[in-house]
Amino acid sequence: MSTIPQKRSNSPTAPEAPPTTDPAEEIGEAGRTSWLGRWVAGALAGGVAGVLFAAVVPPEELMPMVAALYGLEGVVWGWVFHLLHSLVFGLALAVLLSLLRPLAAMTDDLLARAVLGAVYGVVVWLIFAAFVMPAWIGGVTDMEPRVPDWNRLSLVAHVVYGTALATFLPVVAQADRRRRAA
């Protein structure tokens, strides 16, 4: 068995840490949050933004409709699924930002984050609130909602949701970094 000679360095340096194999434990350069941390932050920020969404659309109108999507009735079931949707869409934005580095880089600026979030809210509204939700409700209930449903209050609520989500996302991610560093 032969060995390959290695160069010796005369400068005293600390040995390099072995690479992390578990990305869930990696914090990354400059204290960036791990992919798992970003995704959890997205879900948590989505929950906060979902509560703000419900401040725009009266819960007594919104929640029974959300519950009806799943063949259920009542405000409580509506809240459960509304918050679940909020978590999923928050996670989706975090994943999107994880995959699109240039888009994630612009989120360092508060105004850019707010604009990005507002655009995300409009996209979510356009696809899911205007088309998917009314078609889904029409398919599982006796109601016959318009498809597409161009509800302006829903648009405003989704813009509020997206703006709050994109604004809270880095705040929650930073709290995760601090927690992990402690």
C-alpha positions in Angstrom: 0.0 0.0 0.0 1.5 3.3 -1.0 0.8 6.7 0.6 0.7 10.0 -1.2 2.9 12.6 0.5 1.0 15.6 1.7 2.3 19.1 1.8 3.1 20.4 5.2 2.1 23.9 6.1 4.3 26.0 8.3 1.5 28.2 9.4 -0.4 27.3 12.5 -4.1 26.9 11.6 -7.0 25.2 13.3 -8.0 21.9 11.7 -11.0 22.1 9.5 -14.2 20.8 10.9 -15.5 17.8 9.1 -18.3 18.6 6.7 -21.8 18.2 8.1 -23.6 15.3 6.5 -27.0 16.1 8.0 -28.4 19.3 6.3 -30.9 19.7 9.1 -28.1 20.4 11.5 -26.2 22.8 9.2 -26.3 26.4 10.0 -24.2 27.5 7.0 -21.9 30.4 6.3 -22.4 33.7 7.9 -25.0 32.3 10.3 -27.6 31.5 7.7 -30.4 29.3 8.8 -30.4 25.7 7.7 -32.9 24.6 5.0 -35.0 22.9 7.7 -34.8 26.1 9.8 -36.0 28.2 6.9 -38.8 25.8 6.2 -40.0 25.7 9.8 -39.7 29.5 9.8 -41.9 29.6 6.7 -44.5 27.4 8.3 -44.6 29.4 11.5 -44.6 32.8 9.7 -47.4 31.4 7.6 -49.4 30.7 10.8 -48.9 34.3 12.0 -49.9 35.6 8.6 -52.9 33.4 8.5 -54.2 34.9 11.7 -53.8 38.4 10.1 -55.6 37.2 7.0 -58.6 36.4 9.3 -58.5 39.9 10.6 -59.3 41.1 7.1 -62.0 38.6 6.2 -64.5 38.1 9.0 -64.0 34.6 10.4 -67.7 33.9 10.6 -67.8 34.3 6.8 -64.5 32.6 6.0 -64.2 29.7 8.3 -67.5 27.8 7.5 -66.5 27.9 3.8 -63.0 26.5 4.6 -64.5 23.8 6.7 -66.9 22.9 3.8 -63.9 22.2 1.6 -63.4 19.1 3.7 -67.0 18.2 4.1 -67.1 19.6 7.7 -69.1 22.4 9.3 -68.3 25.0 11.8 -65.9 27.8 12.6 -63.5 25.6 14.6 -62.9 23.2 11.7 -62.6 26.2 9.4 -59.8 27.7 11.7 -58.0 24.3 11.8 -57.9 24.0 8.0 -57.3 27.8 7.4 -54.3 27.7 9.6 -53.1 24.4 8.0 -53.4 26.1 4.6 -51.5 29.2 6.0 -48.7 26.9 7.2 -48.5 25.1 3.9 -48.3 28.4 1.9 -45.7 29.7 4.3 -43.7 26.6 3.8 -44.1 26.9 0.0 -42.6 30.5 0.1 -39.7 29.3 2.2 -39.0 26.5 -0.2 -39.2 28.8 -3.1 -36.8 31.2 -1.5 -34.5 28.3 -0.6 -34.4 27.2 -4.3 -34.2 30.7 -5.9 -31.1 32.3 -4.3 -31.4 35.6 -6.2 -34.9 36.0 -5.0 -33.9 35.1 -1.4 -31.1 37.7 -1.6 -33.5 40.5 -2.2 -35.3 39.7 1.0 -32.6 41.5 3.0 -34.5 44.7 2.3 -37.8 45.3 4.2 -39.5 47.0 1.3 -38.4 44.3 -1.1 -39.7 41.7 1.3 -43.0 43.4 1.5 -43.3 43.7 -2.3 -42.3 40.1 -2.8 -44.9 39.0 -0.2 -47.6 41.1 -1.8 -46.9 39.6 -5.2 -46.8 36.1 -3.6 -50.2 36.9 -2.0 -51.7 37.9 -5.4 -50.4 34.7 -7.0 -51.9 32.6 -4.2 -55.1 34.5 -4.5 -55.2 34.2 -8.3 -54.6 30.4 -8.4 -56.2 29.1 -5.2 -58.8 31.6 -4.1 -60.1 32.6 -7.5 -60.0 29.2 -9.2 -59.2 26.2 -7.0 -61.3 27.0 -3.9 -64.6 27.9 -5.7 -64.3 24.9 -8.0 -63.5 22.6 -5.0 -66.5 24.0 -3.0 -68.7 23.5 -6.0 -67.5 19.9 -6.3 -68.0 18.9 -2.6 -71.1 20.9 -1.7 -74.5 21.9 -3.2 -73.2 25.5 -3.6 -72.4 26.8 -7.0 -69.8 29.5 -6.6 -68.5 31.5 -9.6 -65.3 30.2 -11.1 -63.3 32.3 -11.2 -64.3 34.2 -8.1 -62.8 37.7 -8.3 -63.6 38.7 -4.7 -61.7 41.9 -3.9 -61.8 41.5 -0.1 -60.2 38.1 -0.6 -57.5 39.7 -2.8 -56.8 42.3 -0.1 -56.6 39.6 2.6 -54.2 37.5 0.4 -52.0 40.6 -0.1 -52.0 41.2 3.7 -51.1 37.5 4.2 -48.2 37.5 1.7 -46.8 40.8 3.0 -47.0 39.6 6.6 -45.5 36.2 5.6 -42.5 37.7 3.8 -42.0 40.2 6.6 -42.1 37.7 9.4 -40.2 34.9 7.6 -36.7 36.3 8.2 -37.7 37.4 11.8 -38.6 33.8 12.7 -35.6 32.5 10.9 -33.3 34.8 12.9 -35.0 33.7 16.1 -34.2 30.1 15.0 -30.5 31.0 14.4 -30.3 32.6 17.9 -32.0 29.6 19.5 -29.6 27.2 17.8 -26.5 29.3 18.7 -27.4 29.4 22.4 
